[in-house]
Amino acid sequence: MLSLLVFAPLIGSLVLVLMPKDDKPLLRRTALAFSLVPLAVVLVLWTRFDTTVQGMQFVERVPWIPSVGIQYFLGVDGISFPMLIVTALVTTLAILVSFSIEERVKDFMALMLLLETGMLGVFVSLDYFLFYIFWEVVLVPMYFIIGIWGGPRREYAAIKFFIYTLLGSVVMLVGILALYFQSGLGTFDMLEIAEKARLAPTAQYWIFLLLFFGFAVKVPVFPFHTWLPDAHVEAPTGGSMLLAGVLLKMGTYGFYRISYPTLPDAARAFAIVMGVLGVINIIYGALVAMAQKDLKKMVAYSSISHMGFVLLGLAAMTPMSMAGGLFVMISHGLISPMMFFYAGTVLYERTHTRMLDEMNALFTKMPIAATLMAFASFANLGLPGLSGFAGEFFTFVGTFPVLPALVYIGVLGMVLTAAYHLWMMQRILMGDASVHAAGHADAPAAHGAPSPSSHAAHAEAPALRLPDLRLREALVSAPLMALIVLFGVAPSVLLRLFNPSIQALLNRLGGL
């Protein structure tokens, strides 16, 4: 089942390559159909997933290159399985959103499916060699998606994304090779190395640092974050949804899957560093988000801030904090794609601007779409009853007994997050629609570039009614909203998946 899950999108990508490029509707429907296969497989696996088992499930293992101990080894546990749910769902929605792409549709859809194979492969791989291949597979299609279909500065953003993440990947590969040789086990099996390798503390520290650099770039952890805002702002909406919803989580997943269980001494030694970096991410991301004038860039910095909660949960190493960090990963994987969808597509297609000062009174002009934008914003700021609150609450509750000072500082980040979200909503959703028109219906909508139009040019214009939510936009929003509410009201749905695997991980760490 896991092989079908991973490689169905790749098969779809190859099918698209063989199809004629002129039939755009058929290309779009074919890509959507192949993206639905992993989603269906995930739903089937969810019904069969045993939440009482600590170890791997649905394991597939075949010798691949026995001379160096490389296997085709797949499996999932409570840490990786929720990420499969997010990846399969967000990819399908991102392809649906990308139906508006008109240039080189065949190439775009083929790259999206290839990207899905890489992302799913990362979360099911239990062999370091296989893990690294899938990790690198993700890099290439995202580079082209940003570089070809992105905004005016797409080439700069794509190259910056590629250089940062490639450099991180290479350093991570050095760490993997060091782990392979230092363990002396002659295998790339993640589970066997984590269980049997007896690495000296000094070796653990150096390998931890190498792996940390690779994962930190992907998260991104301050100060390795500078590629993220450019990539998010320039990427087409579908690319931004996958960047925020899935790709950032590959970094934090690396800490849970590799660094912590395999290098427990180093993880304990660097715990306070992880915590401090997490708080820096929370505060720095929130402050910079507050200063943004571009809505999409504000959401991008918001993502940096939210990833700080995951680092803080990892630093405390308590059952609740570790589960809280995972909860934030899943929650942010649902909320941030919705935020980027509204910032980059729903609002932009009506107003032809992403600048906060050039939008106002959207509640009056497009009430349903504006209400759903407000829903996503409240979820992102952590309103109780929605998944964003549950993740941050569990992280703080689990971290407080161990690192109370960092929690006190981190709470300030929650206040800042609420402030810039409320300020944003006050500016673009509320106000008098007759003061100045936000809709720039005559402006071009090329590549998500902000309109240069100014306030003054539209002052005193009559109120303009904008097209409200369309059916395809409602189809994209509905599953995300349903899961955000479900996980907010009934967080035990996720915690039941996490807890056995978190307990196994803490047994490896020995607790703090």
JOGI-V861133 format. One record per helix or strand. SS is the DSSP state (~ for helix, > for strand). FROM is the first residue (numbers start at 1). TO is the last residue. If there is no record, write none. Layout:
ss:SS from:FROM to:TO
ss:SS from:FROM to:TO
This chain:
ss:~ from:2 to:18
ss:~ from:24 to:48
ss:> from:57 to:65
ss:~ from:66 to:68
ss:> from:70 to:76
ss:~ from:81 to:100
ss:~ from:105 to:124
ss:> from:125 to:125
ss:> from:127 to:127
ss:~ from:128 to:149
ss:~ from:154 to:183
ss:> from:189 to:189
ss:~ from:190 to:196
ss:~ from:201 to:219
ss:~ from:226 to:234
ss:~ from:237 to:262
ss:~ from:264 to:269
ss:~ from:271 to:290
ss:> from:294 to:294
ss:~ from:295 to:316
ss:~ from:319 to:351
ss:> from:355 to:355
ss:~ from:356 to:358
ss:~ from:362 to:365
ss:~ from:367 to:381
ss:~ from:387 to:400
ss:~ from:404 to:428
ss:> from:436 to:436
ss:~ from:446 to:448
ss:~ from:456 to:458
ss:> from:459 to:459
ss:~ from:471 to:489
ss:~ from:492 to:509
